Amino acid sequence: MFTAFLIKYAEIGVKGKNRYLFENALVQQIKYALKKCDGEFAVRKTDGRIYVDAVSDFDYEETVAGLQKVFGISGVCPMVYVEDEGFEKLGDAVVSYIDRVYPDKDRSFKVAARRARKNYPLNSMEMNAELGGLILDAYPEMRVDVHKPDILLNVEVRDKIYIYSETIPGPGGMPIGTGGKAMLLLSGGIDSPVAGWMIAKRGVKIDAVYFHAPPYTSERAKQKVVDLARKIAAYTGPIYLHVINFTDIQLYIYDKCPHDELTIIMRRYMMRIAEQIAKETECLGLVTGESIGQVASQTMNSLMATNEVCELPVYRPLIAFDKMDIVAVSEKIDTYETSIQPYEDCCTIFVAKHPVTKPNLNIIRRHEHNLDEKIDELVRTALDTDEVIVVR
């Protein structure tokens, strides 16, 4: 029965004179999301509101699911339109709406009318009273509750009259692209996909880099990361996934450096390589899934040691999250089941039995000099053989 959707946004509404830029970006993201859905739609912005009109038959569930993945949307309200053909027709439409949407009539309700077009003969208070009376006459088992109603029936008089009563939650945040672009260090674990989703929720367009270590990691491990990127891309749009062959670099570090420092030194070279790709692709920062104290490489000392090699800022959306908080988000965005598949990434293969948790930067730098003979060449080869996968 629904023929349109009112799109609600929250944070965009507090923007100043540049609010229209965020609204326009949101409209474009909505159009992009709806291209994946069956049916044809018209997206329009008017009077500070965004509407999606169905101009053909469409799959309701698929359309709602698509809109729920658009950052910037705080709520999706399925609507029906009523032509302004007199109050009697409006009353019939409201009674019919209640009948079709709420088969169980043992509910409380409140009518919230809004007369945006001031030449309508009844004001908002009069509409509330008249329409409420018609509903009670038609369905005596219903009751009015103006404080905590089961049904909040919105009736808005604009160019047409809009009727809606449900707000389906959206993801919130800001439209993709309004916050710049960043490079996500994506592994096959639980944390980094969540970090990518969270930074994207703030309007940041993301690309990603994955460090692959064949034959120590399988093609299935690589496919797992592609699958995770695809889950995130459902919210962000296409992601350029850079697959870096890290095997020779890892083996060289393993051969030349103390084993309790392997994780830190490998991580420093991952950050160097990711930053190089980020600069070449005009990213404004790096994004990781690190959380303080979760593992040895994520102590404050270790994070300082990895940060030291970067010129670009490093964003860590999960920095103060507990693991269960991260798992909860991963379940919400449908990455958890993929993340826990038993395919190891390159980090877990070369983990020391007793990794250093408080690395001394001077000592780390000194041990990195053990790599001087070949490391620059290995890094250059890794960058030159970068495999780019466009994930949609």
C-alpha positions in Angstrom: 0.0 0.0 0.0 2.9 2.4 0.6 3.9 4.5 -2.4 6.7 6.7 -1.0 9.1 7.2 1.9 9.9 10.2 4.0 13.7 10.2 4.7 14.6 11.6 8.1 18.1 12.8 9.0 19.4 14.0 12.3 22.9 15.5 12.5 22.6 17.1 9.1 19.8 19.2 10.4 22.1 21.2 12.8 24.4 22.3 9.9 24.4 25.9 9.0 24.5 27.6 5.6 26.2 24.6 4.0 23.5 22.2 5.1 22.4 21.9 1.4 25.7 20.3 0.6 25.1 17.5 3.0 21.5 17.1 1.8 22.6 16.9 -1.8 25.2 14.3 -0.9 22.6 12.3 1.0 20.3 12.4 -2.1 23.1 11.1 -4.3 23.7 8.2 -1.8 20.1 7.4 -1.7 19.9 7.3 -5.5 23.0 5.0 -5.6 21.5 2.6 -3.0 18.2 2.4 -4.9 19.9 1.4 -8.1 20.4 -2.0 -6.5 16.7 -2.4 -5.8 13.9 -3.6 -8.1 11.7 -0.8 -9.2 12.1 2.8 -10.3 12.2 5.7 -7.8 12.3 9.5 -7.9 14.3 11.1 -5.1 13.4 14.7 -4.3 14.4 17.4 -1.8 11.9 20.0 -0.8 11.2 22.2 2.3 14.1 20.7 4.1 12.9 17.2 3.6 13.8 14.3 1.4 11.3 12.0 -0.2 11.6 8.8 -2.2 8.6 8.2 -4.5 8.0 4.9 -6.2 7.2 5.4 -9.8 6.8 1.7 -10.6 6.1 -1.6 -8.7 8.9 -2.3 -6.2 10.0 -4.7 -3.6 9.1 -3.1 -0.2 11.4 -5.2 2.0 14.4 -4.9 -0.4 13.9 -1.1 -0.7 13.7 -0.5 3.0 16.8 -2.7 3.6 18.7 -0.7 1.0 17.8 2.6 2.6 18.8 1.3 6.0 22.4 1.0 4.7 22.7 4.7 3.7 24.7 6.7 6.1 23.0 10.0 7.0 19.5 8.5 7.2 18.2 8.4 10.8 14.8 7.1 9.9 12.7 5.8 7.0 9.0 6.5 7.1 6.8 4.5 4.7 4.0 6.9 3.5 0.9 7.2 1.5 -0.2 10.2 -0.5 -3.7 11.7 -0.5 -4.8 14.3 -3.0 -6.4 17.3 -1.4 -10.0 16.6 -2.4 -11.7 17.8 0.8 -11.6 16.8 4.4 -14.1 14.0 3.9 -11.7 12.2 1.5 -8.8 12.7 4.0 -10.9 11.2 6.8 -11.7 8.2 4.7 -8.0 7.7 3.8 -6.9 7.9 7.4 -9.5 5.4 8.6 -8.5 3.1 5.7 -4.8 3.5 6.6 -5.4 2.4 10.2 -7.4 -0.6 9.0 -4.7 -1.8 6.6 -1.6 -1.1 8.6 -2.9 -2.2 12.0 -5.1 -5.3 11.9 -5.0 -5.4 15.7 -7.1 -2.4 16.8 -6.6 -2.9 20.5 -4.1 0.0 20.6 -3.7 3.5 21.7 -3.1 6.3 19.2 -2.4 10.0 18.7 -3.0 12.1 15.6 -0.2 14.6 15.0 -1.3 16.9 12.1 0.9 19.5 10.6 -0.5 22.2 8.3 2.5 23.4 6.3 0.1 24.9 3.7 -1.7 27.6 5.6 -4.6 27.9 3.2 -6.0 24.5 4.3 -9.4 25.2 6.0 -8.6 23.4 9.2 -5.7 24.2 11.5 -3.5 21.5 13.1 -5.5 21.3 16.3 -8.8 21.0 14.5 -7.4 18.2 12.3 -6.2 16.3 15.3 -9.6 16.4 16.9 -11.6 15.6 13.8 -9.4 12.8 12.5 -9.1 11.3 16.0 -12.9 11.3 16.3 -13.3 9.6 13.0 -10.8 6.8 14.0 -12.7 6.3 17.3 -16.0 6.1 15.5 -14.7 3.5 13.1 -12.8 1.5 15.7 -14.3 1.9 19.2 -11.7 -0.5 20.7 -9.0 2.0 20.0 -8.2 4.7 22.6 -6.4 8.1 22.6 -3.1 8.5 24.5 -1.4 11.8 23.8 1.7 11.0 26.0 2.8 7.4 25.0 0.6 6.2 22.2 1.2 2.9 20.5 0.5 4.6 17.2 1.6 8.1 16.3 -0.3 8.9 13.2 1.4 11.8 11.3 -0.7 13.8 8.8 1.1 16.5 6.9 -0.6 19.0 4.6 1.8 20.0 1.9 1.5 20.0 -1.9 -0.3 16.7 -1.2 -1.3 15.2 2.1 1.1 12.7 3.5 0.1 10.0 6.0 2.7 7.9 7.9 3.0 6.3 11.3 6.2 4.2 11.4 9.8 5.3 11.6 12.2 2.5 10.6 15.7 3.2 12.1 18.5 4.1 9.7 22.2 3.9 10.4 22.6 7.6 11.2 25.9 9.3 10.7 26.9 11.5 7.7 26.7 10.9 3.9 29.6 9.1 2.4 32.1 11.6 0.9 31.4 14.5 3.1 34.2 13.7 5.5 37.1 13.1 3.0 38.8 9.8 2.2 41.0 7.4 4.2 42.8 4.1 3.8 41.7 1.2 6.0 44.2 -1.5 7.0 41.8 -4.4 6.6 42.6 -7.9 7.9 40.4 -11.0 8.2 39.7 -10.3 11.9 36.7 -8.9 13.7 38.1 -5.4 14.5 39.2 -3.8 11.3 35.9 -4.2 9.3 34.1 -2.6 12.3 36.6 0.3 12.3 36.1 0.8 8.6 32.3 0.9 9.0 32.5 3.3 11.9 34.8 5.8 10.1 32.6 5.6 7.0 29.6 6.4 9.2 31.2 9.8 9.7 31.0 10.5 6.0 34.5 9.2 5.2 35.0 7.4 1.8 37.3 4.4 2.4 39.6 2.3 0.4 41.5 -0.6 2.0 44.8 -2.4 2.0 45.3 -6.1 2.9 48.7 -7.7 3.5 48.7 -11.2 2.0 51.5 -13.8 2.8 51.3 -16.7 0.4 52.0 -19.6 0.9 51.6 -19.0 4.7 48.1 -17.7 4.1 45.8 -19.3 1.6 43.7 -17.9 -1.2 40.7 -18.6 1.0 42.1 -16.1 3.6 42.3 -13.5 0.9 38.8 -14.3 -0.3 37.6 -13.9 3.3 39.0 -10.3 3.3 37.3 -9.6 0.0 34.0 -10.9 1.5 34.4 -8.6 4.4 35.1 -5.6 2.1 31.9 -6.5 0.3 30.0 -6.3 3.5 31.3 -2.9 4.2 30.8 -1.7 0.6 27.1 -2.4 1.1 27.2 0.8 3.2 30.0 2.7 1.6 29.8 2.1 -2.1 32.8 0.6 -4.1 36.0 0.0 -2.2 39.4 -0.3 -3.9 41.1 -3.1 -2.1 44.9 -3.1 -2.4 46.3 -6.6 -1.9 50.0 -6.4 -1.0 52.2 -9.5 -1.1 54.0 -9.2 2.3 55.7 -12.6 2.4 59.3 -11.6 1.5 59.2 -8.6 3.8 58.0 -10.8 6.7 60.6 -13.5 6.1 63.4 -10.9 5.9 62.3 -9.3 9.2 62.0 -12.7 10.7 65.5 -13.5 9.7 67.2 -10.2 10.7 65.3 -8.9 13.8 64.8 -10.1 17.3 61.7 -12.3 17.4 60.1 -10.5 20.4 60.0 -7.4 18.2 58.6 -9.1 15.0 55.1 -7.9 15.4 56.1 -4.2 16.0 58.6 -4.1 13.2 56.2 -5.8 10.8 53.5 -3.5 11.8 55.7 -0.5 11.2 56.4 -1.6 7.6 52.7 -2.3 7.1 52.0 1.3 8.1 54.7 2.6 5.9 53.3 0.7 2.9 49.7 1.7 3.6 50.7 5.3 4.0 52.5 5.3 0.6 49.3 3.9 -1.1 47.2 6.4 0.8 49.3 9.3 -0.4 49.1 8.1 -4.0 45.3 7.8 -3.8 44.8 11.1 -2.1 43.7 9.7 1.3 43.8 12.0 4.3 44.7 9.4 6.9 45.0 5.7 7.8 42.3 3.8 9.7 43.0 0.7 11.9 41.0 -1.5 14.2 43.3 -1.2 17.2 42.0 -1.0 20.7 44.2 -0.1 23.7 45.6 -3.2 25.4 43.7 -5.8 23.4 47.0 -7.5 22.3 50.7 -6.9 22.7 50.9 -4.7 19.6 48.1 -2.5 20.9 49.6 -1.2 24.2 50.1 2.5 24.4 53.9 2.0 23.9 53.3 -0.2 20.8 50.8 2.2 19.3 53.3 5.0 19.7 56.0 2.9 18.0 53.8 2.2 15.0 52.6 5.8 14.8 56.1 7.1 14.6 56.7 6.0 11.0 53.6 7.8 9.7 53.2 11.3 8.5 49.5 11.0 7.9 47.2 10.9 10.9 46.1 7.4 12.1 42.4 7.1 13.0 41.4 4.4 15.5 37.6 4.4 15.9 37.7 1.4 18.3 40.5 2.7 20.6 38.4 2.6 23.8 36.0 -0.2 22.9 35.8 -3.5 24.8 35.9 -6.6 22.7 32.3 -7.4 23.3 31.4 -3.9 22.1 33.2 -4.6 18.9 31.6 -8.0 18.5 28.2 -6.4 19.0 28.8 -3.9 16.1 30.2 -6.7 13.9 27.0 -8.7 14.4 24.9 -5.7 13.6 26.7 -5.1 10.3 26.9 -8.8 9.4 30.6 -9.2 9.4 31.0 -11.3 12.5 30.3 -14.7 10.9 32.8 -14.0 8.1 35.4 -12.7 10.5 35.5 -15.8 12.6 36.0 -18.2 9.7 39.2 -20.2 10.4 41.5 -18.7 7.8 44.7 -17.1 9.2 45.9 -13.7 8.0 49.6 -12.8 7.8 49.8 -11.3 11.3 49.0 -14.5 13.1 51.5 -16.7 11.3 54.6 -14.8 12.5 53.5 -14.0 16.1 56.3 -14.3 18.7 55.7 -16.5 21.7 56.6 -13.6 24.0 56.1 -10.3 22.1 57.5 -7.1 23.6 54.7 -5.0 25.1 56.7 -1.9 25.9 59.0 -1.4 22.9 61.8 1.1 23.2 61.8 3.2 20.0 65.5 3.7 20.0 66.1 -0.1 20.1 63.4 -0.7 17.5 65.1 1.8 15.1 68.5 0.3 15.8 67.2 -3.2 14.9 65.5 -2.0 11.8 69.0 -1.0 10.5 69.6 -4.8 10.3 67.2 -4.6 7.3 69.0 -1.8 5.4 70.5 -4.1 2.7 67.3 -5.3 1.1 64.2 -3.8 2.8 63.7 -0.8 0.5 63.9 -3.1 -2.6 61.4 -5.5 -1.0 59.0 -2.7 -0.1 59.2 -1.3 -3.7 58.5 -4.7 -5.1 55.5 -5.1 -2.8 54.1 -1.8 -4.0 54.9 -2.5 -7.7 53.0 -5.8 -7.5 49.9 -4.3 -5.7 46.8 -6.1 -6.8 43.8 -3.8 -6.8 40.3 -5.4 -6.5 37.3 -3.2 -6.9 34.8 -4.5 -4.3 31.1 -3.6 -4.7 
